[in-house]
Amino acid sequence: MESVLKGNRYVTPHLAVDGPDELNAPNRASHLLSARERQILQLTAEGRSRKEVAYALGISEKTVAFHKNNLKRKLGLPSTAQLTRYALELGLI
């Protein structure tokens, strides 16, 4: 119970399997990302502003914001900081 309260996952031993922990794998949803979302994730993780990302990709800032919101939703990550951490885990930067 304490582990769950600290934000960790708990899997009952009856459901646990031997091998890699699929629940914590950094690529948990990376296969769901479009090529554009991956570009935006990488540029954002590199510290570029929404305006800089938009300019680099030749799209509007509003489109960048749309893709970032989709990234957060798909990956279940609430902040840009966590998107950056995720990109690091994937080795995008």
Secondary structure by P-SEA (a helix, b strand, c coil): ccccccbbbbbcccccccccccccccccccccccaaaaaaaaaaaacccaaaaaaaacccaaaaaaaaaaaaaaaccccaaaaaaaaaaaccc
